[in-house]
């Protein structure tokens, strides 16, 4: 029988973590606290050099707990950073939830996940339960384009399967699919001229961009794909034909082929808009031009139906009176990056709600239930032994 978690200790641990300010790039204090706790719990703790690479205070915290049974290693992961405002968080504990005092975020995204991982490991050790080698990874700067996971030292990990705790949906919704995303940095160059004296000598970069955007398919493209232009900047004065404009945008899709098609479409719209306009000034032909730079923000996540961890989650949920629902997300998590490195980890809900707002709160029922589910998954993984591939 799966032992009970210590709910009081778990809630207190979360509150202690929530009080530690840990904005993206400034996770030094929480990394130090976790390192002390993890070492006290018997883990081998290392901090990689991801922080140095992205200019942060610390790297990712990697803790290894030796297994007590012959089973494949298993990953448990959550991110340490939060969005703001996060100075002087004051957790308010009520019967069914924990919230902030309304002046700050709470930080349940994703300190609830950290507390779940720590409580699960403590319960395993206190009850001397057989378990696999556990690799606990606490990442930095997840809120800043998943930078911690991108620069995580994967050579230190052996796990090919695991769980990631970063889901604000209802507990029975397990994220198994998330889109790949491409960011786009676009510059369009026209030609400056006096807007009142000689407008015919200029090419408005704003007009070129307007023509291009008007032809773009944006928003919800289909059930798997979205696109957006989120930033535009250009022009110097109302009496000057604007010579340049900068744009930033993105496209996302659960299907990599559809993502490539969408980004090509957006660039094709720019090509067509540039070809529409040209002027002759002082004996020379002036043609607008553009730069279109694409960067893969993160790969897609696709946990297949036969993933052994999903079967264990479904069985654990049945014991909780729930029916697991594989769910698709429109956003990326560390799971996307880890999937690109061969680690297949579904994303569990932790009870966090209304994240990234000062109304954020932690649903204690789902918070505690997630820890119980995780214990049951690890129990099932241990019984399955080395049969994973």
N, C-alpha and C positions, 0 to 999 in steps of 0.2 A: 504493500500500500504506500502511495506517495505521501511523504510526511508534510505536515502543515508548515507553511512559511510563517515567519514572525512579522505579522502585519504592522504592529506598533513600531518595531525596529525599522522596518522598511520605510514607513511614512516619515519617521524621524530622520533617517538617512537622506531621503529625498529633500526634506526641508533644509538640512545642513548643506547639501550641495547647491540648492537653489539660492542660498544666501551668498555664494561665491560668484562674484562678477567674472564672466568668462566670454566676453564679446569675441567675435572672430579675430584671430591674430593675437588675442590677449588671454590665452588659456593657461598661462604659467601657473597661477595660483591653484586652479583646480587640478592641473596635471601633478603638481607637487602633493596635493592632498590624496589624490588617487594612488600615486606611487607608494606613499606611506601605508595606506590601507591595504593595498594589494600585497605588498611585501609582508605585512603583518599576517595576512591570510595565507601566506606560504607560496606566493607566486614568484617566479623569476620575472623581473620587470626590466624592460628596456624602453628607451625613448629614441625614436629614429630622428633623422636629420631633416624631416619635412619642414620644420619651422624655419630652419636656416634657408632653405630653398625658396620659401615664400615670404620671408621677412617677418615671421611671427615670433612670439616669446618662447615657444616650446614646440617639440615635435609630437607625433602621435605616440600614445602610451600603449605598449604591447605587453600583455601579461600572460605568462604560460603557467598553467596549473598541471602538474603531472597527473596522468590517468591512474586509476586504481583498478582498471579492467582492460582486457585486450580488445580495444576498439579503436577505430579511426579517429583522429583529432577532430574537434568540432569548434567552429567559430561562433563567438557571441560578440556583437559590436553595436556601439552607439557613439554619437558625436558629443564632444565636450562643449562646443561653442553655442552661443545663443545670439539672437538679434537683440536690439535695444528697444526701448530704454530698459537698462538692467542694473543701474546703480542702486544699491540699498534695497534689494528685494526683501519684502517682509511676507513670508508665507502665512496664510490664514487658514487654519485647519478647521474644517467643519465635519459634520457627520458623514457626508457622502463625497466630499471633495476637498481639494486644497487649491486656493487661489492666491493671487497677490493682493495687495491692498488697493489695487486699481491705479496706482501711479506708475507701475512698471509692468513688464512682462513677468511671467512666473518662471519660465525656463523649463517647463515640463518637456518642451522640445529642446534638448533631448535628454535632460537629466533624469526623467522618469525611466528611460531605457538604461541609464547607468545604474540607477538604484535597483532595478530589476535584476540586472546581471550580477551585481554584488550580493544581493540577497539569495539568489539561486545558488551561487557558489558557496556562500556561508552555510546554507541549509544542507547541501551535499556533504560538506566537511563535518559539520556538527553531528550529522546522523550517520557518518561513515558509510555513505551510500556508494556503491560501485559507479564509476563514471569514466568517460573517455578523457584523454588529454584535452584540456580546454584552452583555447587561445582567445583571450579577451582583448579586443582592440577598441581603443577610445580615440577617435579622430579629432583633428583640429579643422577649423575653417570649412566645415561642411556647408555653412550658410553662404560662403563665398565661392560658389561654383564648384563645390566638392573638392577643394584644393588639397585638404589633408589626405583624402583617399587617393587622389591622383599621385601624390608624392609619398605614399606609404611604402615602406621597405618590405615588399612582398617576399623577399628572400628569407625573411624571418618567420614566415607562415607556412604550415604544412596542410592546413585544413582546405578541403575542397567543397565542403558543405557547412552550413551554419544557419544562424538567425540574425537578422538586423532589426533593431528596435527603433523605428522611426515612422510611425503610421498613426494618424489621428482619426481614422475611420472607426466604425464600430468593431468590437473585438473579433467578431466572426469573419470580418473581411481581411483577408491576407493578400498583400500585394505580391503578385507574381509577374506582373508586366509593367514596364515603364518605358517611355520613349527615349530614343537617342535624340540629341539636340545639337544643332549647328548654330553658332553665332556668326553674324555677318557685320563686318565693318566696311562701310561704303563711302567713297569720296567721289563727288562729281565736280568737274572743272569746266566752267564756262569762260566768259570773257567780260572783264569790267568795262564800263563806259558810264558817262554821265546820263542819268535817267531822263533829264529834261532837255539837254542840249543835243545828245547824239545817241539815243537809245538803240538806233539801228546798227550801231557799231558793237554792241554788246550781245552776249549770250547769257541769259539768266539761268544760272545753275538751279535756282529754285523751280523755274518752269520745267526744266528737264526732269528734275526729280518728281515734280507733280505729275507729269505725263507718265513717268515710269510707275509710280505708286498707283495711279488710277487704273493701270492695267494688271496690277498684281492681285492674285487670289490671296487674301489674308483672312485671319480669324480661323474658324473651324473649316478645314478643307474637306475632311471626311472623318469617319469614326476613329481613325488612327493618327491623323495628321493635323497640326496647327501651324500657323505662321503669324509673325507680327513685326511691324516696324515700330520700335519703341522710343526712338530718339532722333531728332532732326535739329541741326544747328547750321546757320549760315547767314551771310549778309553782314554789311557793315553800317549802312545808312540808307534812309529811304530814297535818297537821290542818287544812289549808285546801283547799277545793274550788278547783282551778286555774282561774283566770279567763282565761288566754291560753296559747296554744301557737304556736310558730313551726316551720315545716317548710321544707326545701329539697329540691328534686328535679329531675329532668330527664327528658326523653323524646327519643329519637333515631329517625330513620328515613331510609332511602334514598329514600323516596317522600314528598314534601312533603304530599300529601293525607292519607296515613296518619298523619303527624306531627300535623297539625291535628286529626284524629279522635281520636288518643290524648290530646292535651292537653284537648280538650273532654270526653272521658270522665272524666278525672281531676277536672276541675272539677265535672262533673255529680255525681260521688260526694260531693263536699263539699256541694253544694246539697241533696242528698237527706238527708245526715246532719244538716245544720243544721235542716231542716224537721221532723225527728223529735222534737226536744226543745224544750219550752218550760215555764216555771214561772210561777206567779203569786205575787208576794211584795209584801206591804204594799199590796195593792190595784192593783198594776200588773203587766202581762204582760211577762215578760223572754224574749227570743228571742235565741239565739246568732247570730253573724254571722261572716263571713270576708272576707279579702282574698286575691285570687289574681292575682299579677303574673307575667307571662310575658315573657321576653326571648330573642330569637333569638341563641344563642351563636355559631353559624356556619351558613352555608347548606350544602346538599349539594354533593358533587362528583360529576360524571357525565361522564366522558370517553367520547365515542361511538366506536364501532368504526372509523369512517372517519377518525378523527383522524390527520392525516399523521404526527405524531410517533410514534404507535404502530406504524405501518408501518416506520418507520426503526428503532425499537427491536427489532422482530421480526427484521428483516434482520440487524441487528448481533448479536443473540443467536444466530442461526443460524451465524454465523461463529465464535461461541464454543462451538458444539456444544450450544446450549440451545434450548428451545422456549418462547417467551413465553406466560405465563399471566396474562390479565387477572384482577385480584384485587379483592375488596371488603374494605374495612376497617371495623371498628366504631368507630374513633376519627377525630377530625378532625385535619387538619394545616393549615399555611399554604395548601396547595393548595385547601382549601375556600373560604377567604376570597378568594384570587386568582381562583378560578373565578367567584365572584360579581361580580368586576370585569372579567370577559371574558377572562381569561387561562387557557388550557386546557393544563394541565401535568400529565402523569402523574407518579406518585411512584415513584422508583427505590430499590431496596435498596442499602445502602452497606456491608453486612457487619456492621453493629452487631447485637449479640445481648445478651439478658438486660438490656435497658435499664432504667433507674430502679432498679437494684440495685447492691450492691457486688460482685456477681459479673459485672457487665457486661464484655464483651470485644469486640474487633474481629477479625472473621474476615478475614485478610489476602488470602486467595484471592479472595473476593467484593469486597473493597475495591479491589484492583487491577483486577479484571475490570470493575467499575462504571466506572472511569475510562476503560478501553478502549472500553466500550460508548458512553460519552458522546462520545468522540472520533469514533467511527464515525457516531453520530447527527448530529453537527455536520457531518461530511463529506457525508453524504447531504442534509442541509438546504441546504448551500451549493450542491450540484449542482442541487437543485430550483429554486434562485434565487428569483424573486419570484412564484411560482405559488401561494403560500399565500393563504388568505382566511379 
